[in-house]
Structure formats: structure tokens, C-alpha cells
Amino acid sequence: MTTLQILELRSDELYDQKAGLDNRIEALSKRLKQQKKLVLQKYFNTDLPENYSIVVKSDETVELRAGESRYAIGDIYFYDRFSDGKMLVENAEISLSSFRTEINEGEESGWISKRFEAISKFVMIAEDFGDDIIAELNMIEAKYRKLIESFYSARKELKTSIDSLSKDMDELKKKELMDKLFDSDGISLSPEEKDSYLPRFDLKWDWEISSVAGLRVIRKTASGKSVDLEVKRRIRDYNSNEWKFDVVKAERVRFDKVVSFLRRNKKYIVS
């Protein structure tokens, strides 16, 4: 087993450990929202005039609806905010939709009083129990936030280890790629599955080679800034309609161009 393979196995282990922590944090976060929603459902449970209903839409929002409408005629919000180093619900916010209608002689107008009765009962819950609701929401927030944050330190250490390992793996892959580039066989490139495209290489400002199938460095200058290359090129034989290959030699190509080409087209490089 190569050094790179050992590092990849270790990286997989760390990613699995981090995924496990992420799943536990996500589960606790969902549980937190569910518990806060249950608190709102407990308090916003009262008899309303016919065709009016209260919907606890989330752990932060309660709606008053009329009939089958999906739109609220009243909302009460219990938003939490970051305050004094922790998340807190500090107050409830009430929003009521505007309302304007005509009362015509002979028409049934009882529905208007029912609308305001429903709104009154809805708002009175927040007025009468607002402090209790906020206290329970904050108690649940504090309990679950403490549990969630208990995983942060271990998660941070895992992320640091993963980042460090990823950096080591990238450096090793780069070294292996450079070793291969200077090897007698060089680097081969192949199209992706169900595709025939191969990348082009801008060797110099006035020279571009299309359908590059391979690269090999045959000489490097003393400064290391330029190299002489053999570029394997794929071309179509229109007599047989098959691919064939030839090799083009290029002198004094900037080495950073070679590195950039390989980095951009790593998905085509044959392992």
C-alpha cells in the first residue's frame, strides 16, 4: 500500500467521524425546533368562531387563518436573536392584515364580528401567556444549544485534521504527478466516458495544440522556469475514420503553463 493510499484511508475515517458528529448535531437541531413547536401548539389551542383556525407554521411563527385560505390574517412571531452571547427570544411580534369592507342594508354582517372575535382570541393568547411562552422557548433553546455545542470542539479538531491531511495528500499527488511527468512514459490523458473531447494546450502566445493525449518533459532549464516537452496529439485519420497519434516537440515552454494545464485538466489524466 502506497503512502497516498494510507492517507486516503485515514481521510475516509476522519470524514466518517465528522459525518457522524454532523448527523448528531442535525438531529439535535431538528429536535430543538420540534420541541419549540410543541410549546406553541400547547398554548395556541383555543376555541375560535366557525371557519377560523390557528396554524403553528414553525418553531417561530403562528398564523390565524380564515376558511380554507392558505394566507394568514394574523401572525405572531417568536424570533430568537443572538443576545449576551446566546440565542434568546426576547419578545413576541404581532402582525395583522389590513381589512376594509362595506356593510350593506339587508346583508348578513355577522361574519365581520366573527373575524374580529377570532383575531381578539388569537392576540389575547400572546398577551396573557406571552411571558410564559418566551420563558419555555428559551429554556428549550438553552438545553439543546448546550448539547449541540458540546460537539463543536471535537468537530473542529476533526476538521483541522482533515484539512491538514488534505493538504498533505495534495502535495503528495502533485509530487507523484511531477515525477510521472518527468518519467520516460510521461502523463497520459483520456476523454471522459461517453465523450471524445481532449483538452487543448496553449504552449505559447502564438502556438496552441488541440486534443492533447499526453505530455512528457525531456529537459528542464537550469532555472527550472522552462522545459522542453513532448506533446502527444490525437488526430483523426479521415481515410479510416479512426484516431491516430503523433508527437510534437516544443522547446522552452514555461513550466508554470504545464502545471496550470495539468491542474485545469486533472479529470482527463490517466492514473
N, C-alpha and C positions, 0 to 999 in steps of 0.2 A: 504493500500500500504506500502510495506517494505521500509526501508532506502535505500537498494540496488536498488530497482525498481525506487525510486525517483531519485537517482544518475544516473541511466541508461537513464531515460527520459531527464535529464539535459544534459547528454553526447551526446545524439542524437541531441538535439537542437544546441549544440555548433558545432558538426560535420556538421550539415546542414548550419550553418552560415559560417563556414570555407570553405565548398564546394562552397558556393555562391561567396565568395571572390576569390577562386581559379579559378572559371569559368570566372569571370570578368578579372582577370589577364591574363588567357589564351587567352581570346577573344582579349584583347588589344595587346598581343604579336603577335597574328596572323595578326591583323590589321596593326601593325608596319611592319611586313615582306611584306604584300601586298602593302603597300604604297611605300616602298623602291623598290619593284619590278616594280611598275608603273613608278618610276623615271627612272630606267634603260631602260624600254621599250620605254619611251619618247625619250631618247637620242639615243639609238641604233636602229634607224629607218632610214635606208638609202637604196638607190638602189644599188644592187650588180649584178655582172655578172650572167648569167643564171646558175641555179643549185647550187647556193650558198645561204645560209640563215644564219641569226643571230637568236639565241635562248637564251632568258633570262631564264636561268635554275632555278635561285633562286634570293633571295634578295641580294646575294653576287657575283654571278657568271654569266657571259655572254659568250656564245660559238659561234664560227664560224664553220659552218658545210658545207661539200661538198656533193651534191647529197642527196641520201636517207640514208646516213650513220648516225648512232647514236653516232658516235665518233667525237669529235671536232678536227679541225686542228689548232684552236687558242682559247685561253681562256683569259678573263680579269677578275681579281678578285678585289672585293672591300671589303676586310675583315675588320671587326671592331675589335678593341682591347681595353683593359682597359688601359686608359691613363689619368693621372691627376684626378683620382677619377671618371671617367666616360667612357662610351663606345664611341669610335671615329673611323671613317675611316680616316686614315692619308694619304694613298696613294693607287694608283692602281697598280696591278701587272699583267704583260702580260706574257703569256706562249704560244709559238708557237711550233708545232710539227716539227720534223726534216723531211727533204724532199730531195730525191735524185732520179733522173730518167735519162733515156737515150733519146737523140734526134737523131732519125734515118732519113736518107735522104728519102724523099718521104712521110713521115708520117705527119699527121696533128699535129702540135705542139701548136696551138693557146690556147689549154686548160691550158698550163703552164702559159702563161701570164695572163689568166683569174684568175688563182689561186692566183697569186701574186697581181693582182688588187684587188681581194676580201680581201686579207689579209691587203693590204695597206689602203683600205677604213675602214676596221674594226679597225685597230690600230689608224688611224687618229681621230676617234671619241674620243678615250681616250686622245689623245694628245691635241686636240682642246678644248674639253669640260670637261676634267678630273677634273679641279678645281671646276667647276660649279656642276658637278655630286656629288663630295665629299661633297660640301657645302650643297646641298639639302638633301643628305642622312643623314648627321649629324644633320641637322635641324629637320628632321622627327624623328630621334633617340632620340634627346633631348626632343621633345614634348611628345612622347609616353612613354619614360622612366620615365618622371616626373609623368605621370598619373599612370603608373604601380606601381611606388614606393610609391605613395600616399596611397596604400592599405597595404603596408608592416607592418606598426605599428599595425593596427587593426588585421591583420593576426597573427602577433607574439603574441599579447595578447591572442587571441583565442587559439593558440597552447599551450601557457603556462597554460591556464585554463584547456584545455583538458588533458594535461599531469598530472596536479595536481589531476584532477578528476579521471583519470585512476588509479593513484597511490592509492587514497582513496578507489576506487572500488576493486582493487586487494587486499588491506589489509582487507576489509570487507568480500570479498569472501573467503579469507584464514581463517579468524576467523570463519565464518559460517561453513566452511569445517571441521575445527578442532573441533568445537562444535559438529558437526554431528559425527565425528569420535569417540568422547567420549560418544555419546548418546547410549541409550540401543539398538537401531536398527543399529547403525553403518553406514558405507558407502557401497552402492551397486554399482556394476559395471555391465555393459551390453554391448554385442557386438554391433558394428555399423550395420546399416541397410544392409541387403543382405550379411552379414558376420557372422561367428561363432567364430571368434578369441576373446579370452580374454587374457590379459597380464600375464606375469609370474613375480614373486616377489622373488628376491634374499634376503632371510631373513638374512642369514649369509654366510660366505665364503664357507661352505660345505652343505648348505641347500637352495634348491630352490623349490618353489611351482608354478606349472603351472595353467593356467585357473582360475585366481583369480576372484571370483564373489562378494566378499565383505570383508570389514575389520572393526574390532571394537577393540578399546583399552579398556582393562578391568582393567589395573593398570599401573600407571606411577611411576617410581622410584623417590626418594626424590630429586635427582639431575636433574631430567627431561630429562636426556640423553637417557634413555632406557624405553621401555614399554613392557607389556605383551599383546599379541594380540590374537584375534580370527580371523582366516582366513577362509572365506567361499570359498570352492573349488568346481568347476563344473567338473563332470566326466561323462563319457558315460556308461550307462548300456547296455552291449552288448547283453543281453538276450532280452530286449525290444527295443533296439536301441534308447533309449530316454536319455535325460540328467537328472542327479540327482545331489544332492549337499550334501556335508558333511562339517564339521567344524574341522579345525586343530588348536590346541592351540600352541602358540610359546612364550617362555619366554625370557625376556631381549633382545629384538630386538632394535637396535639403532633407536632412534626416527627420526634422520635425514634421515635414509633409508626409513622410512614410508613416510615422507614429499616428498622426492625425487621421490618415486614410484607414489604418487598421482599427483605430478606436471607433470611427464612424460606421465601419462595416463589419464589426465583430460577429454579427449574426450569420455572415457568409463564410467565416473562417472554419475550416475543417479541423476538428480536434485531433 
